Amino acid sequence: MAIHDDSIDCVEIFKEALQSGINLFTGAGFSKLPDAEGNLLPDANELCPQICERFGIDARYKDDLERLSNIVNIHHKDAFQKYLREKFTVSSYNHQYDILDRIYLHSYITTNIDNIIQCVMDSSKRYSLFNISEYGAKRNASSLPFIPLHGNVKYLNSHLYFGKNELANVDSDNKDLFDLMHAKLLEAPTLFIGYGFHDNAVERTISKLLQEGNQDVWVQCMPSSDNIDYFRDMGCHVIVGTTEELLKWIDLNIPNQEKISNNINIDSLRPYAIPTINQLEVVQREDYYTKGYTHWYCILSDYAYQTKNVNALYEAVLKNKNIIAVGIPFSGKTTLMMQIAAKAQAEYKIILSNISVEEAQRIINLLGGSKALVFVDNCCDDITVVKLLMQQSNFGVLGFADDYAFESTKHLLEGVSVKRKDIGELTREEAQGIFNKIPVNFRKQEDLSYKDSEDEKFSILEFASQNIKNILTSNRVKDLLERVNEASEKTFDIIALSTYLTCNKSCLNMDVLCAFENTTNYRILREYIDATQGYLSEINVPLSQDIDNQDYYELRSNLFARLAYKVLKSHFKEEFSAVVRKLILSVSPYKIYRYHVFRRSAFDGKLFSDLFGDDAYSLYERIFQFDSGAYTLQQMALYKSHRHDFNGAFEDIDKAISINGSNFSMKNSHAIILFEANKNKRTSISEESIVEAMNTLRKCFSSDKRKVYHAQKFAEFAVYLAKNWRDSSYLEEAEKWLVQLIGTQESTSSSTKNLLRQVRRELSRI
């Protein structure tokens, strides 16, 4: 039974807000509807006796969930987190919640830890849930910002706040997330469903909102609630009725837009379609060749030479359905992807990069059973997205990845039929074809310059440096940065900041810049951006504003980003380290675009050792405050190892293994630290430790699908022991592994081949 209009204060304004944009804030009462089989999430009366029995706690606490949770959190913290995930993870839900798809949601905020909203949005064609605490800054228009204030069971890195003491401090422990929630509530009206306002942390924010904001706030109250007058006196509108009654009212009063519009699929897929040439800014042929732009205009204008890989990969994906094309950096992968996509004849061609699993699911929902050819650039950045897409029987998927990224993530594709295709180095014939496409006035010399020996690497990068005039070089980038550094500290900082973000798979946005410069004066920030764009234009490198979201700025030249990163680390270490330090200490991770990918390389232990020396401990402490998972501990351990703080390194890597003991990357790091700590000693204990490190790498190689990195480390250590310890006992095994990897083309990288040469050189000396 639905509630009546007269049970809703300002009902017409409420209807308008539901269709023009509203924040939805849910509490425990929202999740109480039973699924199709009548199953309900447990309440306090059920949980208390179960917790007492499960964790051996005195039964006198069986009626006091808050105190009981405090006790369990102290004595059984990790086990309690696992227990909560078991209890609050659902696989089915009440389909009355699907009515939420009718509402124009501005954001979804909750104190619930269950995954009911994920189940609802998994079948949505309108929204994909975007967990800001996991992914960082939102950029995609169809993504619904999701702010789980107390954690969420679906995200393993998410701590679940449960218990009076924990909840009392949640807003200080997670200040950045609460600040973000407050900002979202100020941007649009808000509807509270099933929320009891018993949480002091949230109530402080709501009181602040009502004092500062001018947005309407509706609070759903049960008919018998004694808070109805209180909320009205606070300045809120009240909705009197149950959650089920309110959802039924929405069903009757808010039209289903999907049934009204026949174009919703096309409109929703527009960001992922190939643009027409008329929609694009013009890119000069010179810029394509000298600055390394991979831009649709260049492809549609036929600037690029078509190598044999275009037809080979197109044929492969049509035949085998799922293909990942693997190559070294600057092997032309993105250009290949664009060329094949432009050539393909599929009814639906979807070009993806940098999307979440939830957005991928929305695209799947939109297409239904329609056949589509899906292209995914840098596909191993989001390998779970690729796996989901490859599992769809109506999709053919062609992904592109760097060789190292593929080796690090291919184990996650287990259970999916996928073929690897290698993009080799440029043959002489291909290099000649590219050379012939270059206008004569851009060529360095009349004839092609190719590699002198077969051992040389020859990618697009080497081709360009040997054959094209005015190509960006380290020296040109260094000259620019020197001039900028002398003229404008702000401009230098923005170039360095943009470079650091870009090289770690993110990009600059205004939220990051506001926090970095500690100002919300957009006029001043635009002036900084304009000045930066002016200096970069001197070498024809654009810092371009995103057409769809003008708060984002991207360095369009990957070549510039790569060179600038190298130059900043080697020639401007003090200035660059200051920028990185300021970013970490001043900018919330929730403001960083693609934070879940950015974090994988941005806090690398060796990078921090090179940049900060012994002065990175406080930075890792800050990072650990909001990212306390095994990966952060692993990088902290590797950093300490580089600084010869081996006691601290072992402590951190042991903690990481205790969190994620089945991860061979963690075990690999433990072996590295153990080896580095003992390689310069010659005691019986150190010799035992070296043997243990090598045995650990053996186990990693035999058990883990990511064999390349384990084999490379084993070979590196085998060479070291042969040279420095006169111990050649590991060389033959190292040679066998490397030959195997090269022979099966599991690794064709120059680093693997170089290690094989070193191993054989040492073997020849025996």
NUNU-876163 format. One line per field, with one value per residue (C-alpha): residue in three letters; x, y, z. Coordinates in steps of 0.5 Angstrom, whole numbers. Each point is the difference from the previous one (the first is absolute). Layout:
N
r ALA  ... $
east X  ... $
north Y  ... $
up Z  ... $
***
This chain:
766
r MET  ALA  ILE  HIS  ASP  ASP  SER  ILE  ASP  CYS  VAL  GLU  ILE  PHE  LYS  GLU  ALA  LEU  GLN  SER  GLY  ILE  ASN  LEU  PHE  THR  GLY  ALA  GLY  PHE  SER  LYS  LEU  PRO  ASP  ALA  GLU  GLY  ASN  LEU  LEU  PRO  ASP  ALA  ASN  GLU  LEU  CYS  PRO  GLN  ILE  CYS  GLU  ARG  PHE  GLY  ILE  ASP  ALA  ARG  TYR  LYS  ASP  ASP  LEU  GLU  ARG  LEU  SER  ASN  ILE  VAL  ASN  ILE  HIS  HIS  LYS  ASP  ALA  PHE  GLN  LYS  TYR  LEU  ARG  GLU  LYS  PHE  THR  VAL  SER  SER  TYR  ASN  HIS  GLN  TYR  ASP  ILE  LEU  ASP  ARG  ILE  TYR  LEU  HIS  SER  TYR  ILE  THR  THR  ASN  ILE  ASP  ASN  ILE  ILE  GLN  CYS  VAL  MET  ASP  SER  SER  LYS  ARG  TYR  SER  LEU  PHE  ASN  ILE  SER  GLU  TYR  GLY  ALA  LYS  ARG  ASN  ALA  SER  SER  LEU  PRO  PHE  ILE  PRO  LEU  HIS  GLY  ASN  VAL  LYS  TYR  LEU  ASN  SER  HIS  LEU  TYR  PHE  GLY  LYS  ASN  GLU  LEU  ALA  ASN  VAL  ASP  SER  ASP  ASN  LYS  ASP  LEU  PHE  ASP  LEU  MET  HIS  ALA  LYS  LEU  LEU  GLU  ALA  PRO  THR  LEU  PHE  ILE  GLY  TYR  GLY  PHE  HIS  ASP  ASN  ALA  VAL  GLU  ARG  THR  ILE  SER  LYS  LEU  LEU  GLN  GLU  GLY  ASN  GLN  ASP  VAL  TRP  VAL  GLN  CYS  MET  PRO  SER  SER  ASP  ASN  ILE  ASP  TYR  PHE  ARG  ASP  MET  GLY  CYS  HIS  VAL  ILE  VAL  GLY  THR  THR  GLU  GLU  LEU  LEU  LYS  TRP  ILE  ASP  LEU  ASN  ILE  PRO  ASN  GLN  GLU  LYS  ILE  SER  ASN  ASN  ILE  ASN  ILE  ASP  SER  LEU  ARG  PRO  TYR  ALA  ILE  PRO  THR  ILE  ASN  GLN  LEU  GLU  VAL  VAL  GLN  ARG  GLU  ASP  TYR  TYR  THR  LYS  GLY  TYR  THR  HIS  TRP  TYR  CYS  ILE  LEU  SER  ASP  TYR  ALA  TYR  GLN  THR  LYS  ASN  VAL  ASN  ALA  LEU  TYR  GLU  ALA  VAL  LEU  LYS  ASN  LYS  ASN  ILE  ILE  ALA  VAL  GLY  ILE  PRO  PHE  SER  GLY  LYS  THR  THR  LEU  MET  MET  GLN  ILE  ALA  ALA  LYS  ALA  GLN  ALA  GLU  TYR  LYS  ILE  ILE  LEU  SER  ASN  ILE  SER  VAL  GLU  GLU  ALA  GLN  ARG  ILE  ILE  ASN  LEU  LEU  GLY  GLY  SER  LYS  ALA  LEU  VAL  PHE  VAL  ASP  ASN  CYS  CYS  ASP  ASP  ILE  THR  VAL  VAL  LYS  LEU  LEU  MET  GLN  GLN  SER  ASN  PHE  GLY  VAL  LEU  GLY  PHE  ALA  ASP  ASP  TYR  ALA  PHE  GLU  SER  THR  LYS  HIS  LEU  LEU  GLU  GLY  VAL  SER  VAL  LYS  ARG  LYS  ASP  ILE  GLY  GLU  LEU  THR  ARG  GLU  GLU  ALA  GLN  GLY  ILE  PHE  ASN  LYS  ILE  PRO  VAL  ASN  PHE  ARG  LYS  GLN  GLU  ASP  LEU  SER  TYR  LYS  ASP  SER  GLU  ASP  GLU  LYS  PHE  SER  ILE  LEU  GLU  PHE  ALA  SER  GLN  ASN  ILE  LYS  ASN  ILE  LEU  THR  SER  ASN  ARG  VAL  LYS  ASP  LEU  LEU  GLU  ARG  VAL  ASN  GLU  ALA  SER  GLU  LYS  THR  PHE  ASP  ILE  ILE  ALA  LEU  SER  THR  TYR  LEU  THR  CYS  ASN  LYS  SER  CYS  LEU  ASN  MET  ASP  VAL  LEU  CYS  ALA  PHE  GLU  ASN  THR  THR  ASN  TYR  ARG  ILE  LEU  ARG  GLU  TYR  ILE  ASP  ALA  THR  GLN  GLY  TYR  LEU  SER  GLU  ILE  ASN  VAL  PRO  LEU  SER  GLN  ASP  ILE  ASP  ASN  GLN  ASP  TYR  TYR  GLU  LEU  ARG  SER  ASN  LEU  PHE  ALA  ARG  LEU  ALA  TYR  LYS  VAL  LEU  LYS  SER  HIS  PHE  LYS  GLU  GLU  PHE  SER  ALA  VAL  VAL  ARG  LYS  LEU  ILE  LEU  SER  VAL  SER  PRO  TYR  LYS  ILE  TYR  ARG  TYR  HIS  VAL  PHE  ARG  ARG  SER  ALA  PHE  ASP  GLY  LYS  LEU  PHE  SER  ASP  LEU  PHE  GLY  ASP  ASP  ALA  TYR  SER  LEU  TYR  GLU  ARG  ILE  PHE  GLN  PHE  ASP  SER  GLY  ALA  TYR  THR  LEU  GLN  GLN  MET  ALA  LEU  TYR  LYS  SER  HIS  ARG  HIS  ASP  PHE  ASN  GLY  ALA  PHE  GLU  ASP  ILE  ASP  LYS  ALA  ILE  SER  ILE  ASN  GLY  SER  ASN  PHE  SER  MET  LYS  ASN  SER  HIS  ALA  ILE  ILE  LEU  PHE  GLU  ALA  ASN  LYS  ASN  LYS  ARG  THR  SER  ILE  SER  GLU  GLU  SER  ILE  VAL  GLU  ALA  MET  ASN  THR  LEU  ARG  LYS  CYS  PHE  SER  SER  ASP  LYS  ARG  LYS  VAL  TYR  HIS  ALA  GLN  LYS  PHE  ALA  GLU  PHE  ALA  VAL  TYR  LEU  ALA  LYS  ASN  TRP  ARG  ASP  SER  SER  TYR  LEU  GLU  GLU  ALA  GLU  LYS  TRP  LEU  VAL  GLN  LEU  ILE  GLY  THR  GLN  GLU  SER  THR  SER  SER  SER  THR  LYS  ASN  LEU  LEU  ARG  GLN  VAL  ARG  ARG  GLU  LEU  SER  ARG  ILE $
east 0  3  0  -5  3  -2  5  5  2  1  -2  0  7  2  -2  4  6  -1  0  5  6  0  5  -3  3  -2  0  -1  -8  1  3  -5  -5  0  3  -5  1  -1  7  2  7  1  -2  3  -4  2  8  1  -1  4  6  0  0  5  5  -1  -2  -4  -8  -1  1  -5  -4  4  3  4  4  1  3  5  2  1  3  6  1  -2  0  2  -5  -5  1  -1  -6  -3  1  -3  -6  -2  2  -6  -1  -8  -4  -7  -1  -4  6  1  -5  7  1  -5  3  5  5  5  4  -1  2  -1  2  -2  6  -4  0  -8  2  5  -5  -5  5  2  -6  0  0  0  6  6  2  7  3  4  4  2  1  1  -3  -6  1  -5  -7  -4  4  -4  4  0  2  0  2  1  3  -3  0  2  6  6  4  -6  0  -7  -2  -4  0  -1  7  2  -6  1  7  -2  -1  7  3  -3  0  1  -6  -4  2  -2  -7  -1  2  -5  -6  1  0  -7  -7  1  -5  2  -4  1  5  -1  5  3  7  3  5  -5  -5  6  0  -7  -1  6  -4  -6  3  4  -4  -6  -2  -6  1  -6  0  -4  -3  -4  -7  1  7  0  5  -5  -1  8  2  -5  3  7  -2  -1  -6  -3  -3  -4  0  4  5  -4  -6  5  3  -7  -2  6  -2  -7  2  7  0  4  5  2  -7  -1  7  2  7  2  5  3  1  3  5  2  6  3  -1  5  -1  -1  6  -5  0  7  5  5  7  6  4  6  -3  -2  7  5  -5  -2  -8  -4  -7  -6  1  7  -3  -6  4  5  6  2  3  -4  5  -2  -2  -7  -2  3  -3  -7  0  2  -6  -5  2  2  -5  5  7  5  6  6  6  5  -1  0  -1  -6  -6  -5  1  -1  -7  -2  1  -3  -6  -1  1  -5  -7  -4  -7  3  7  2  6  2  6  0  -7  -3  -3  -6  0  2  -6  -5  3  -2  -7  -1  2  -4  1  3  6  6  8  3  7  3  7  5  -5  4  -1  -7  1  -7  -3  3  -2  -7  -1  4  -6  -5  -2  -2  6  7  5  7  4  7  5  8  3  2  -7  -3  5  -2  -7  -1  -2  -6  -3  0  -7  0  2  5  5  7  2  7  2  7  5  0  2  5  -6  -5  5  1  -8  0  6  -4  -6  4  0  7  1  -1  6  6  4  -2  0  -3  5  -1  3  7  0  -6  2  -3  -7  -4  -6  -4  4  7  -3  -2  6  4  -4  -4  2  -2  -2  -1  6  3  4  -6  -4  6  1  -8  0  6  -3  -7  4  3  -6  -6  0  -7  0  6  -4  -6  4  3  -6  -3  5  0  -7  0  6  -4  -6  -4  -1  0  -7  -2  -2  7  3  -5  3  7  0  -5  -4  -7  1  -1  2  7  0  -2  5  5  -2  0  7  2  -3  3  7  -2  -2  7  2  -7  -2  -8  -2  -7  -7  -5  -6  -5  3  3  3  5  7  4  7  -1  7  2  7  0  -2  5  6  -3  0  7  3  -4  3  7  1  -5  -1  -1  -5  -4  1  -3  -6  -1  0  -5  -5  0  0  -5  -5  -5  0  -7  2  5  -3  0  4  -1  5  4  2  3  6  0  2  6  5  6  -3  -1  7  3  -4  0  6  -1  -6  -6  -2  -5  -3  -1  -4  -4  -2  -1  -5  -5  3  2  0  5  2  2  4  4  2  2  4  4  1  3  4  3  2  3  -5  -1  -3  -6  0  -1  -6  -4  1  -2  -6  -2  1  -5  -5  1  4  -2  3  6  2  1  4  4  1  2  5  3  1  3  5  2  1  5  3  6  1  4  -3  -3  -7  1  1  -6  -4  2  -2  -6  -1  2  -5  -6  1  0  -7  -2  2  -3  -7  -1  -3  5  6  4  2  1  5  3  2  2  5  2  2  3  5  2  1  5  3  1  -1  3  -6  -2  -5  -6  2  -2  -7  -1  2  -5  -5  1  1  -7  -3  3  -1  -8  0  -2  5  3  3  7  1  -1  4  6  -1  1  6  3  -2  4  6  1  -1  5  5  -1 $
north 0  7  6  6  7  3  -4  3  7  5  -6  4  2  -7  -3  5  -1  -8  2  6  -3  -2  -3  -7  -1  -7  -3  -7  1  0  -7  -3  -3  -7  -4  -4  -6  4  1  6  3  -2  5  2  -6  -5  2  1  -8  -2  5  -3  -7  1  4  -3  6  0  -1  6  5  -4  6  6  0  6  -2  -7  3  4  -6  -4  5  0  -7  -3  6  -4  -6  5  4  -7  -2  7  -1  -7  3  6  -3  -2  -3  2  6  3  2  6  3  0  6  4  0  5  5  5  -1  5  -5  -6  1  -5  -3  -7  -5  -5  0  0  7  -4  -6  6  4  -7  0  7  3  7  0  -3  0  4  -1  6  -3  -5  3  8  5  -1  2  -4  4  -7  -2  1  2  -5  2  -5  3  -6  -4  -6  -7  0  3  -4  6  4  -1  -1  5  -4  1  6  2  0  4  5  2  -2  7  2  -7  1  8  0  -4  4  6  -2  -3  7  4  -5  2  7  -1  -3  -2  -6  -5  -4  -7  -5  4  1  6  -4  1  6  0  1  4  5  1  0  6  3  -1  3  6  2  -3  2  -7  -3  -6  -6  -5  -6  -2  -5  1  -1  4  5  4  3  7  0  -1  5  5  -1  2  -6  -3  -6  -6  -5  -7  -6  -1  -5  5  6  -5  -2  8  1  -5  3  7  0  -2  -5  4  -7  -1  7  1  -5  3  -1  -6  5  6  -4  -4  7  1  -7  1  2  7  3  4  6  0  0  6  0  -3  1  -5  3  -1  -7  -2  5  0  -7  1  -6  4  -2  6  -3  -7  2  5  -6  3  -7  -6  -6  -6  -7  0  3  -5  -6  3  1  -7  -3  3  -2  -7  -1  6  2  2  4  4  0  5  4  7  5  -6  3  -4  6  2  -7  0  6  -3  -6  3  5  -6  -5  -1  -2  3  3  2  1  4  -1  3  1  -2  -4  -7  4  4  -6  -4  6  0  -8  2  5  -4  -6  -6  5  -2  4  1  3  3  1  5  -2  -6  -2  6  -3  -7  -2  4  -3  -7  2  3  -7  -4  3  -5  6  4  -1  4  2  3  3  0  1  -7  1  2  -6  -4  3  -1  -6  -5  4  -2  -7  -4  5  -2  5  0  4  3  3  7  -1  6  3  -4  4  -1  3  6  1  1  5  4  0  3  6  6  1  7  -4  -5  0  -3  -2  -8  -4  -1  -7  -4  -2  -7  -5  1  8  1  4  3  6  4  -2  1  7  2  -3  3  6  7  4  -6  1  -2  0  6  5  -2  1  7  2  -2  4  6  -1  -1  6  4  -3  -5  -1  -1  -5  -4  -1  -3  -4  -2  -1  -5  -4  -1  -2  -5  -3  -1  6  7  7  3  6  -3  -2  6  4  -4  0  8  0  5  0  6  -3  6  0  -8  1  6  -6  -5  6  1  -7  -1  6  -3  -7  3  2  -8  -1  -4  1  0  -1  1  -6  1  -4  3  6  -1  -5  2  -5  0  -2  -3  -6  1  7  -4  -5  4  6  -6  -2  7  2  -6  1  8  3  -5  5  4  -7  -3  6  0  -7  1  5  -4  -5  4  5  -4  -5  -6  1  6  -4  -3  -8  0  -8  0  6  -3  -6  4  6  -2  -5  -1  1  6  3  -2  4  6  1  -4  -2  5  -4  -3  6  -1  -7  1  5  -5  -6  5  -1  -6  -5  -6  -6  4  7  -5  -3  6  3  -6  0  8  -2  -6  5  5  -7  1  -8  -1  5  -3  -7  3  3  -6  -5  4  1  -8  -1  4  -3  -6  -4  6  -2  7  1  -6  2  7  -4  -4  6  3  -6  0  7  0  -6  1  4  -5  -7  -3  -7  4  5  -6  -4  6  1  -8  2  6  -4  -6  5  3  -8  -1  7  -2  -7  2  7  1  7  -4  5  5  -6  -3  7  1  -7  1  7  -3  -6  4  4  -6  -3  7  1  -6  -5  -4  -2  -5  4  2  -6  0  7  -1  -5  4  6  -4  -3  7  2  -6  0  7  1  6  3  6  3  -1  -7  -1  4  -4  -7  3  2  -7  -3  4  -2  -8  1  2  -6 $
up 0  -2  4  -2  -2  6  4  -3  1  -6  -4  -7  1  2  -6  -4  4  -1  -8  0  5  7  5  3  7  3  7  3  -1  -7  -1  4  -6  -1  -6  -4  5  6  2  4  2  7  6  7  3  -5  0  7  2  -6  1  7  -2  -6  4  7  3  7  -1  4  -6  -4  0  -1  -7  1  6  -3  -7  4  4  -7  -3  5  1  -7  -5  -7  2  1  -6  -4  4  -2  -7  1  3  -4  -7  -4  -7  -1  2  0  -7  3  1  -8  0  2  -7  -1  4  -3  6  1  5  4  7  6  7  -2  -2  -4  -7  -2  -4  -4  -2  -2  -4  -3  -5  -1  -7  3  5  2  7  1  7  1  6  -5  -6  1  -3  -5  -7  -4  -1  1  6  7  6  5  7  5  7  4  -5  -5  0  -8  1  3  2  3  8  3  5  5  8  4  1  -7  -3  5  -3  -7  -3  3  -3  -7  0  -7  -2  5  -3  -7  3  3  -7  -4  5  -2  -7  0  4  4  2  6  0  6  4  7  2  5  -3  4  -6  -5  4  1  -8  -1  5  -3  -7  3  2  -6  -6  -3  -3  2  4  1  5  0  7  2  2  7  1  5  -4  -5  3  2  -7  -3  6  -3  -7  -3  -4  2  -3  4  -2  0  -5  -4  -1  -2  -5  -3  0  -4  -5  -1  0  -4  -7  -3  -5  -3  -3  -2  -4  -6  0  7  -3  -5  4  6  -5  -3  5  -3  -7  -6  -1  -7  -3  1  7  1  1  -6  2  -5  -3  2  8  -1  -2  4  6  1  0  -1  -2  -4  -5  -2  -1  -4  -4  -2  3  3  -4  1  2  -1  7  -2  -4  4  6  -3  -3  7  4  -5  0  7  4  5  -1  4  -5  4  -1  3  2  -7  -4  -3  3  1  -7  -2  4  -3  -7  1  3  -6  -5  4  -3  7  1  7  1  7  2  7  5  7  2  6  1  1  -6  -4  3  -2  -7  0  2  -5  -6  2  -4  -6  -3  1  -1  6  0  6  1  6  1  6  4  1  -1  4  -5  -6  3  1  -7  -3  4  -5  -5  -5  1  -4  4  -2  5  0  6  1  1  7  2  -3  3  7  -1  -5  6  1  -6  2  -3  -6  -7  -2  -5  0  -6  0  -3  -2  -1  -7  -6  -5  -5  5  2  -7  -1  6  -3  -7  3  4  -4  -3  4  6  -1  3  -6  -7  1  6  6  3  6  -1  3  2  7  0  2  -5  2  -3  5  -3  -7  2  3  -6  -6  2  1  6  4  7  4  7  -1  -3  6  5  -4  1  7  2  -3  3  7  0  -3  4  6  -1  -7  2  5  -4  -6  5  3  -6  -2  6  0  -8  1  5  -4  3  -2  3  2  3  7  0  -2  5  6  -2  -1  6  -3  -3  -4  -7  -4  3  -1  -7  -1  2  -5  -5  1  0  -6  -3  2  -3  -6  -2  -1  -3  6  2  7  -3  4  -1  -4  4  7  0  7  -3  -4  -3  -3  -7  -2  4  -3  4  6  0  -2  5  6  -2  0  7  4  -3  -1  5  6  5  -3  -3  7  3  -5  2  7  0  -4  5  6  -3  -5  2  -4  -1  -4  -5  -6  -1  7  0  -6  2  7  -3  -3  3  7  -3  6  -5  -3  7  2  -6  1  8  2  8  0  -2  6  2  -7  0  7  -3  -6  5  3  -5  -4  5  -4  -2  -6  4  5  -6  -2  6  1  -6  1  7  -3  -5  6  3  6  -1  7  -2  -7  3  5  -6  -5  6  1  -7  -1  6  -3  -7  1  -7  -4  -3  -1  7  1  -6  4  6  -3  -3  6  3  -5  0  8  -1  -6  3  6  0  6  1  2  -7  -4  3  -2  -7  -1  3  -5  -6  2  1  -7  -2  3  -3  -7  1  3  -3  -7  0  -1  -4  6  4  -5  -1  7  1  -6  3  7  -4  -4  7  4  -6  0  7  4  -5  0  -7  3  -3  -7  -3  3  -2  -7  -1  3  -5  -6  2  0  -6  -4  2  -2  7  1  -6  4  -1  7  0  -6  4  6  -4  -3  7  2  -6  1  7  -2  -5  6  4 $
***
